[in-house]
Amino acid sequence: MADLSVAFVGKKLRSPIGVASHAVLNEGLSGTEKETEQLKAYSDLGVGFVHTPFICPEEEHPKDAPPGWKFQGIRSREPFMMEGLLVATEARRIMCRLNAGLNMIENLKENLPDDVAVIANMIGPGADPDGWAEHCKSAEEAGADIIEMNVSCPLPASEAKAVQEYSTGEMSEAAGSLLGDSLQLLLPVVKAVVEECSIPVGVKLTPETGFPRIIGFAEGIRNAGAKFISGINAPITVSPPDIYKNGQGKWPGMTTNPICAALGPWDRFLLYRNLGTISLFVPEIELAGIGGLVEPEHVVEAMMLGARVCEFSSGILWKGTDIIKESLEFLETYMDRQGYNSIEEIIGKGVKYIVPVEQVDWRQEDFIATVDDRLCTRCGRCANNICKARTLEENPLRIVIDSRYCIGCGLCQAICPEHAVSIVEQKHPVIGISVDE
């Protein structure tokens, strides 16, 4: 049977799958017992690590901001259907306060197996290096195995003061992605935390930092002494207006369209961008995959792009905790069938195939599309499109592909709702042939 254990920043974990940091919700102001029990339940399902909720320096939860947030599902007509989730709230409503967070860490360390790591997700005081260092040290003293610096939470960036705070760099409270997208402010904070803590420190990145800028961030974080990068947190967006109510919001009980966070499968390709490019250009730092993973296969994809461990956030919201067991079972079966004996054999497997686009061998002369008439419903989606190699003909009604113009690009295969199109290896009748022949 395949060995699912993996080493992450020097600690051996029983599996590469864990649960990402999520908000304090269930108990309001009365404590974190239910959240602690929930994290223990994840351990019972076989995860290799758990994250605390994001812990801020404020000692007690303010009574004027009880926990609460709003979800909105984004759905479209076929073929897109359920696209993702939007979430709106204030950061102060759902952050874990310091006293409760430290108690949670102590409780988890007493009750979890040694091969299940407790990762303290810490969101510090603005851009204050000394304050961050003191804050993260308190989590280490409570027993945390690993520190994950949350400089990526999108919620602070959704507030009215966000633009001014980002432009001036004067961040007195939890800054989230406002700090994480400013290299000048971020690196002194990372360096201070690394110097203060003796346990591994990592940084959770914001998707607001794009490529190629992310490479400079990764190099700076590595040089500051961090052992790993997690990425990504949720991106910022604006909720769509209700076009049948004069542009009002669609949120239950609300008429506004808040600046909010986007969760779900659409985040995955931003994660893959970070994993693949950082693996390629900054291979010395370890990576954790988080963002948009909602299927067991996504775990393997992320690991092949360089992730040593993978965390479910969207996956838990999308499918509930069943995705943990489903993914662990899939991973065992997949590894046995594919001949992998250990997780180490999977990690980074696909990185060597990442190349700049100008280095791609397109082989346009070697492939062509073909349609299976038994599956094709003659919907015309592929014919009424940008490519004119396909036409919907009558008598009989069927899709016809003109091989002179088809270059096997795969668009028709990608959009076919019935999977009736295949791209087959076949010498093209025109491309690659000299006019002199």
NORVENDA-V990996 format. One record per residue. N is the residue number from 0. PSI is psi in radians with two decimals (none if undefined). NEAR is the number of other ideal C-beta (glycine too) atoms within 10 Angstrom. Layout:
N/PSI/NEAR, N/PSI/NEAR
//
This chain:
0/2.52/7, 1/2.54/19, 2/2.01/15, 3/-0.06/18, 4/2.70/15, 5/2.59/21, 6/2.24/14, 7/2.10/25, 8/0.77/21, 9/-0.05/11, 10/2.30/18, 11/2.19/12, 12/2.59/23, 13/-0.34/20, 14/2.80/24, 15/0.08/29, 16/2.34/29, 17/-3.03/24, 18/2.30/25, 19/2.91/25, 20/2.32/25, 21/2.99/20, 22/2.82/20, 23/2.13/25, 24/-0.82/16, 25/-0.65/14, 26/0.05/14, 27/-2.22/12, 28/0.02/14, 29/-0.17/10, 30/-2.95/16, 31/0.43/23, 32/-0.74/14, 33/-0.67/13, 34/-0.71/21, 35/-0.76/20, 36/-0.61/12, 37/-0.71/16, 38/-0.65/24, 39/-0.66/15, 40/-0.64/14, 41/-0.70/21, 42/-0.70/20, 43/-0.42/11, 44/-0.14/16, 45/0.15/16, 46/2.77/27, 47/-0.15/25, 48/2.72/27, 49/2.64/23, 50/2.52/26, 51/2.82/28, 52/2.84/24, 53/2.06/27, 54/2.15/30, 55/2.92/23, 56/-0.32/21, 57/2.29/16, 58/-0.72/11, 59/2.64/10, 60/2.29/25, 61/2.41/11, 62/-0.29/8, 63/0.09/7, 64/1.16/15, 65/2.59/11, 66/2.48/18, 67/2.52/12, 68/3.01/15, 69/2.31/16, 70/2.61/14, 71/2.19/19, 72/2.39/11, 73/2.05/17, 74/2.55/10, 75/3.00/9, 76/2.91/6, 77/2.49/6, 78/0.12/9, 79/-0.72/9, 80/-2.18/8, 81/1.96/12, 82/-0.71/13, 83/-2.95/20, 84/2.58/21, 85/2.56/22, 86/2.37/21, 87/2.35/20, 88/3.10/20, 89/2.46/15, 90/-0.67/22, 91/-0.34/19, 92/-0.50/18, 93/0.11/22, 94/2.57/26, 95/2.29/27, 96/2.80/20, 97/-0.88/19, 98/-0.79/15, 99/-0.70/24, 100/-0.74/28, 101/-0.67/21, 102/-0.67/15, 103/-0.78/25, 104/-0.83/24, 105/-0.74/16, 106/-0.77/19, 107/-0.74/23, 108/-0.54/15, 109/-0.41/8, 110/-0.24/13, 111/2.65/20, 112/2.76/9, 113/-0.47/10, 114/0.32/13, 115/1.95/25, 116/2.51/25, 117/1.97/23, 118/2.08/30, 119/1.99/31, 120/1.94/24, 121/2.27/31, 122/1.95/29, 123/-3.06/27, 124/1.63/20, 125/-2.23/20, 126/0.54/22, 127/1.86/19, 128/-0.78/19, 129/-0.71/12, 130/-0.73/16, 131/-0.78/26, 132/-0.79/18, 133/-0.72/16, 134/-0.84/23, 135/-0.57/26, 136/-0.61/17, 137/-0.58/17, 138/-0.69/26, 139/-0.77/20, 140/-0.45/12, 141/-0.24/21, 142/0.08/16, 143/2.51/28, 144/-0.57/24, 145/2.53/25, 146/2.23/26, 147/2.00/31, 148/2.03/27, 149/1.57/29, 150/0.61/29, 151/-0.09/30, 152/2.22/29, 153/-0.26/26, 154/-0.76/29, 155/-0.50/23, 156/-0.14/24, 157/0.01/21, 158/2.81/16, 159/-0.57/7, 160/0.01/13, 161/-0.80/20, 162/-0.76/11, 163/-0.75/9, 164/-0.70/20, 165/-0.72/20, 166/-0.56/10, 167/-0.40/8, 168/0.13/14, 169/1.64/12, 170/1.83/22, 171/-0.30/12, 172/-3.02/19, 173/2.13/24, 174/-0.41/31, 175/-2.27/28, 176/-0.32/30, 177/-0.65/29, 178/-0.76/27, 179/-0.33/28, 180/0.24/22, 181/1.74/20, 182/-0.66/14, 183/-0.68/9, 184/-0.57/20, 185/-0.82/23, 186/-0.72/18, 187/-0.58/15, 188/-0.81/28, 189/-0.80/23, 190/-0.73/20, 191/-0.72/20, 192/-0.77/26, 193/-0.74/22, 194/-0.52/13, 195/-0.55/18, 196/2.54/19, 197/-0.13/9, 198/2.84/19, 199/2.44/21, 200/2.39/26, 201/2.97/25, 202/2.24/31, 203/2.09/30, 204/2.71/29, 205/2.47/27, 206/-0.15/25, 207/-0.33/20, 208/1.91/22, 209/-3.10/11, 210/2.43/13, 211/0.06/8, 212/-0.54/12, 213/-0.48/22, 214/-0.74/16, 215/-0.67/13, 216/-0.81/24, 217/-0.73/25, 218/-0.74/16, 219/-0.73/18, 220/-0.74/28, 221/-0.81/20, 222/-0.43/14, 223/-0.12/19, 224/0.01/14, 225/2.56/25, 226/-0.36/19, 227/2.84/22, 228/2.28/25, 229/2.45/29, 230/2.16/29, 231/2.93/27, 232/-3.07/30, 233/2.48/27, 234/2.81/20, 235/2.47/18, 236/-3.03/16, 237/2.35/12, 238/2.56/21, 239/2.48/13, 240/2.76/14, 241/1.89/14, 242/-0.22/9, 243/0.08/8, 244/0.72/10, 245/0.52/8, 246/0.12/11, 247/2.97/14, 248/2.81/19, 249/-0.07/18, 250/2.41/18, 251/2.17/8, 252/0.09/6, 253/2.63/14, 254/0.00/12, 255/2.90/10, 256/1.53/17, 257/2.67/18, 258/2.23/16, 259/-3.10/24, 260/2.57/23, 261/2.24/23, 262/2.67/23, 263/-2.97/23, 264/-0.47/19, 265/-0.32/17, 266/-0.31/25, 267/-0.63/20, 268/-0.39/11, 269/-0.68/23, 270/-0.84/27, 271/-0.63/22, 272/-0.84/17, 273/-0.84/30, 274/-0.89/30, 275/-0.80/21, 276/-0.66/19, 277/-0.70/26, 278/-0.66/22, 279/-0.77/17, 280/-0.42/15, 281/1.15/21, 282/-0.17/13, 283/-0.20/8, 284/2.46/20, 285/2.71/22, 286/2.50/31, 287/2.29/27, 288/2.10/30, 289/2.30/32, 290/1.83/33, 291/0.20/27, 292/1.96/29, 293/0.03/21, 294/2.63/17, 295/-0.64/19, 296/-0.50/13, 297/-0.54/23, 298/-0.80/26, 299/-0.72/22, 300/-0.82/18, 301/-0.72/29, 302/-0.65/26, 303/-0.37/19, 304/0.10/26, 305/-0.14/26, 306/2.28/31, 307/-0.52/22, 308/2.80/30, 309/2.48/28, 310/2.41/29, 311/2.23/26, 312/-1.19/22, 313/-0.68/27, 314/-0.68/29, 315/-0.77/19, 316/-0.64/16, 317/-0.75/19, 318/-0.08/15, 319/-3.04/9, 320/-0.20/17, 321/-0.43/11, 322/-0.43/25, 323/-0.94/24, 324/-0.75/12, 325/-0.73/14, 326/-0.69/28, 327/-0.73/21, 328/-0.73/12, 329/-0.77/16, 330/-0.75/24, 331/-0.84/15, 332/-0.77/12, 333/-0.82/17, 334/-0.71/20, 335/-0.78/12, 336/-0.55/9, 337/-0.07/11, 338/0.37/8, 339/2.28/17, 340/-0.41/11, 341/2.79/13, 342/-0.60/22, 343/-0.53/14, 344/-0.32/15, 345/-0.64/22, 346/2.16/22, 347/0.13/20, 348/-0.58/14, 349/-0.09/19, 350/-0.63/17, 351/-0.25/9, 352/0.00/9, 353/2.13/14, 354/2.68/10, 355/2.65/7, 356/-0.52/6, 357/-0.18/5, 358/0.06/6, 359/2.36/8, 360/1.78/7, 361/-0.49/12, 362/0.77/13, 363/-0.49/14, 364/-0.05/16, 365/-0.08/15, 366/2.66/19, 367/2.69/21, 368/2.62/25, 369/2.61/16, 370/2.34/19, 371/1.86/13, 372/-0.40/10, 373/-0.48/7, 374/-0.49/12, 375/2.29/18, 376/0.09/11, 377/0.63/16, 378/-0.43/14, 379/0.06/13, 380/-0.72/17, 381/-0.52/25, 382/-0.65/18, 383/1.09/10, 384/-2.94/13, 385/-0.39/5, 386/2.31/15, 387/0.27/10, 388/-0.26/21, 389/2.43/23, 390/2.60/14, 391/1.84/16, 392/2.77/12, 393/2.86/7, 394/1.21/5, 395/2.80/7, 396/1.99/10, 397/2.79/13, 398/2.29/24, 399/2.30/11, 400/2.18/19, 401/1.88/11, 402/-0.28/16, 403/-0.50/10, 404/-0.23/13, 405/2.23/24, 406/0.26/18, 407/0.61/24, 408/-0.46/15, 409/0.02/13, 410/-0.79/16, 411/-0.66/25, 412/-0.70/17, 413/-0.60/10, 414/-0.11/12, 415/2.10/22, 416/-0.28/11, 417/0.07/13, 418/0.72/10, 419/-0.13/20, 420/2.41/22, 421/2.61/15, 422/2.02/16, 423/2.65/10, 424/2.00/9, 425/2.33/15, 426/2.24/12, 427/2.43/19, 428/-0.22/13, 429/-0.93/11, 430/2.34/18, 431/-0.06/11, 432/2.24/11, 433/2.52/5, 434/-0.28/4, 435/-0.19/4, 436/none/4
//
